[in-house]
């Protein structure tokens, strides 16, 4: 199992980014398709909880091996950063999270 984490700063290879820490935030489990030629996509929509406070400007996502703590496996900057305010919900649609092994 792996989980998607949201960051307001670049986590970098040494895992020092600022992950969202608001009470309504939890990492979300992601189910990836079977890899084909080193590429895999999320096979189900990923819905984070509705924000009950401002989460900040989400600039990066990370893939982690635990729902809490654990290791950062992959990370990337979002194509378009998203400000998550109280009442907003961060969502990743099917096939929009793409992982490529190089």
Secondary structure, DSSP 8 states (H G I E B T S, - for coil): -EEEEEESS--TTTT---B---TT---EEE-B---BTTEEEBSS-EE----SS--EEEEEEEEESSSSS--EEEEEEEEEEEEE-TT---EE-TT-SEEE--
